[in-house]
């Protein structure tokens, strides 16, 4: 069985060199084949106008350094970062950088941006529209970023596309802890997949992030978890044989109403036309 390490370590705001060092230290402290870091781990989350200054494309210096670490140590790394669009000047995404021992860097871009309370991501980021699935040692992995987990259709689509595990990297402050603790097992149960969670920890400006990194099994069981608000690494084995058992007990993928999923798509299309 392969292992995943969910790294619950506080990055330094705006200090990419320091945060890359934290990635390297984490690699050296675990034998897990896959390491996941929080949303915006490369730069820290509460950057506001500095996102534009610190964002990088796939050929950026920080991306190259992280890619070199992945290849040197033979690990998969998932690291949150602000990503420059290579084709549209000035456009950036809230992205998860995905690095592997033998492939070029790729990203998942956050699809649903948080714009309420203290969050104003629409001001800084464009919305992603791709849902790649990555063939990792811990299974076929889909990725979500924080607020994405609130939208069950995203996780459902990953499951229908054959994902074994969905990793949610996050910058969830303590006031939203209760929601995530309820949603994570729900997404696992309703899709009979593993759910992994890697959240920011520590304080940035006026926001305190609760950590709470954890792995949830496909029947909603809590496989591993870290202590809230305390730095550390949550390491867990992912036993893919559990998927078959879970799907025998609750065949939610087999019984998914594809016609209703199509209606959801039709509704979204109609709504977009009305807004324009």
C-alpha positions in Angstrom: 0.0 0.0 0.0 1.2 3.5 -0.8 1.3 6.3 1.7 0.2 9.9 1.5 1.6 12.7 3.8 -0.7 15.6 4.5 1.7 18.4 5.6 0.4 20.7 8.3 3.1 23.3 8.5 2.8 27.1 8.5 4.3 28.8 5.4 5.9 32.2 5.7 3.8 34.9 4.0 5.5 36.1 0.8 8.7 34.1 1.3 8.8 31.5 -1.4 12.4 30.4 -0.7 11.6 29.6 2.9 8.5 27.7 2.0 10.4 25.6 -0.6 12.8 24.8 2.3 9.8 23.6 4.3 8.8 21.3 1.4 12.3 19.8 1.2 12.4 19.3 5.0 9.0 17.6 4.8 10.2 15.3 2.0 13.2 14.3 4.1 11.1 13.6 7.2 8.7 11.0 5.6 8.8 8.0 3.3 5.4 8.8 1.9 5.2 8.6 -1.9 2.8 11.5 -2.1 3.1 14.7 -0.1 0.3 17.3 -0.1 0.6 20.9 1.1 -2.1 23.5 1.7 -3.8 26.1 -0.5 -1.3 28.8 -1.5 1.5 27.1 0.5 4.2 28.5 -1.8 3.4 32.1 -0.9 0.9 32.1 2.0 -2.7 32.9 1.5 -3.4 36.5 2.7 -1.4 38.3 0.0 -4.0 40.4 -1.7 -2.3 42.7 -4.2 1.0 40.8 -3.9 -0.5 37.7 -5.7 0.3 39.4 -9.0 3.9 40.0 -8.0 4.5 36.5 -6.7 2.6 34.4 -9.2 4.6 32.1 -11.5 4.0 30.1 -14.6 5.1 26.5 -15.1 8.6 27.7 -16.1 9.0 29.9 -13.0 12.0 29.5 -10.7 10.0 28.2 -7.7 8.2 25.7 -9.9 11.5 24.5 -11.3 13.0 24.1 -7.8 10.0 22.1 -6.6 10.0 20.0 -9.7 13.7 19.2 -9.1 12.9 18.1 -5.6 10.1 15.8 -6.8 12.5 14.2 -9.3 15.5 14.0 -7.0 13.5 12.3 -4.2 11.1 10.3 -6.4 8.0 11.8 -4.8 4.7 13.3 -5.9 4.2 16.8 -4.6 0.9 18.9 -4.5 1.6 22.5 -3.5 -0.9 25.4 -3.6 0.4 28.5 -5.5 -0.7 31.5 -7.5 -0.3 30.5 -11.2 0.2 32.9 -14.1 -1.8 32.1 -17.2 0.8 31.5 -20.0 -1.6 32.7 -22.7 -3.4 35.7 -21.0 -1.2 38.5 -19.6 -2.0 39.4 -16.0 -4.5 36.6 -15.4 -3.7 34.4 -12.4 -5.3 31.3 -10.9 -5.5 29.9 -7.4 -3.8 26.6 -8.3 -2.6 23.3 -7.0 0.8 22.5 -8.5 1.2 18.8 -9.2 4.7 17.5 -9.6 5.8 13.9 -10.1 9.1 11.9 -10.5 8.7 11.5 -14.2 6.3 14.0 -15.7 6.2 17.7 -16.5 4.6 20.1 -13.9 0.8 20.4 -14.2 -1.9 22.2 -12.2 -5.5 22.1 -11.1 -7.1 25.5 -11.0 -9.7 26.3 -8.3 -13.1 26.2 -9.9 -15.3 28.0 -7.4 -13.8 31.1 -5.8 -14.7 32.3 -2.3 -16.3 35.7 -2.3 -17.9 36.3 1.1 -17.0 37.4 4.6 -13.2 37.9 4.6 -12.7 36.3 1.2 -12.5 38.2 -2.1 -10.8 35.8 -4.5 -12.8 37.1 -7.5 -10.8 40.3 -7.2 -7.5 38.4 -7.8 -8.2 35.1 -9.6 -9.8 33.7 -12.7 -11.9 30.6 -12.4 -10.5 27.2 -13.5 -12.5 24.9 -15.8 -10.4 21.7 -16.0 -10.7 18.6 -13.9 -7.6 16.5 -14.6 -7.2 13.2 -12.8 -3.6 12.2 -11.9 -2.3 8.6 -11.8 -0.5 8.7 -8.4 0.8 5.9 -6.2 -2.2 6.3 -3.9 -4.6 5.9 -6.8 -6.3 8.0 -9.5 -6.5 11.4 -7.8 -8.7 14.4 -8.4 -7.9 17.7 -6.7 -10.1 20.4 -5.3 -9.2 23.6 -3.5 -11.1 24.7 -0.4 -14.5 26.1 -1.4 -14.8 23.6 -4.2 -15.6 20.9 -1.6 -18.9 22.7 -0.9 -20.1 21.8 -4.4 -21.0 18.0 -4.5 -21.2 18.0 -8.3 -17.4 18.5 -8.5 -16.6 15.5 -6.4 -19.3 13.4 -8.0 -17.9 14.1 -11.5 -14.4 13.0 -10.3 -15.9 9.8 -9.0 -17.8 9.1 -12.2 -14.6 9.7 -14.1 -12.9 7.0 -12.1 -11.1 8.9 -9.3 -10.1 6.7 -6.3 -9.2 9.6 -4.1 -9.9 13.4 -4.1 -7.4 15.7 -2.4 -8.8 19.0 -1.1 -6.1 21.5 -0.3 -7.4 24.4 1.8 -7.0 27.7 3.5 -9.9 27.3 6.0 -9.9 29.6 9.0 -11.1 28.4 12.4 -14.6 29.9 11.9 -15.3 27.4 9.0 -13.9 24.3 10.7 -17.3 22.8 11.6 -18.4 22.9 7.9 -15.3 21.0 6.7 -15.5 18.4 9.4 -19.0 17.6 8.2 -18.4 17.9 4.5 -15.3 15.7 4.2 -16.9 12.4 5.4 -20.1 13.2 3.5 -18.2 13.5 0.2 -16.4 10.3 0.9 -19.6 8.4 1.7 -21.7 9.7 -1.1 -19.0 8.9 -3.7 -17.4 5.8 -2.1 -13.9 7.3 -2.5 -11.1 8.4 -0.3 -11.0 12.1 0.7 -7.7 13.7 1.8 -7.6 17.1 3.3 -4.5 19.4 3.7 -5.3 22.8 5.3 -3.2 25.8 6.3 -2.3 26.1 9.9 -1.2 29.1 12.0 -2.1 32.8 11.8 -1.7 35.2 8.8 -2.7 38.8 9.4 -6.1 38.6 11.0 -7.0 35.0 10.1 -6.2 31.9 12.1 -6.2 28.6 10.1 -7.1 25.4 12.0 -5.1 22.7 10.1 -7.1 19.6 10.8 -5.4 17.5 8.0 -7.0 14.1 7.7 -7.7 11.1 5.5 -11.3 9.8 5.2 -12.0 6.3 3.9 -14.7 5.5 1.3 -17.2 4.5 4.0 -16.7 7.7 5.9 -14.2 6.3 8.5 -11.5 8.5 9.9 -8.2 6.9 8.8 -5.8 9.5 10.1 -5.7 13.0 11.4 -3.6 15.7 12.9 -4.2 17.9 15.9 -6.0 21.1 15.1 -3.8 24.3 15.3 -0.6 22.3 15.8 2.1 21.8 13.1 2.9 18.3 12.0 2.6 15.7 9.2 -0.3 13.3 8.9 0.8 10.1 7.2 -1.6 7.4 6.2 -1.7 4.3 4.0 -4.3 4.2 1.2 -5.7 0.7 0.8 -7.5 0.8 -2.6 -9.1 -2.5 -1.9 -11.5 -0.7 0.4 -13.2 0.9 -2.6 -14.7 -2.3 -3.8 -16.1 -3.2 -0.4 -17.6 0.3 0.1 -19.2 0.1 -3.4 -20.8 -3.2 -2.6 -22.4 -1.8 0.6 -23.4 1.5 -1.0 -23.4 1.5 -4.8 -23.7 5.2 -5.1 -21.6 5.4 -8.3 -23.5 2.7 -10.1 -26.9 4.2 -9.1 -26.0 7.8 -10.0 -28.7 9.3 -12.1 -26.8 10.5 -15.2 -29.9 12.2 -16.5 -30.0 14.4 -13.4 -26.4 15.3 -13.9 -27.2 16.3 -17.5 -30.1 18.5 -16.1 -27.6 20.2 -13.8 -25.5 21.0 -16.9 -28.6 22.4 -18.7 -29.5 24.5 -15.7 -26.0 26.0 -15.5 -26.1 26.8 -19.2 -29.5 28.5 -19.0 -28.4 30.5 -15.9 -25.3 31.7 -17.7 -27.4 32.9 -20.7 -29.8 34.8 -18.4 -26.8 36.5 -16.7 -25.5 37.7 -20.0 
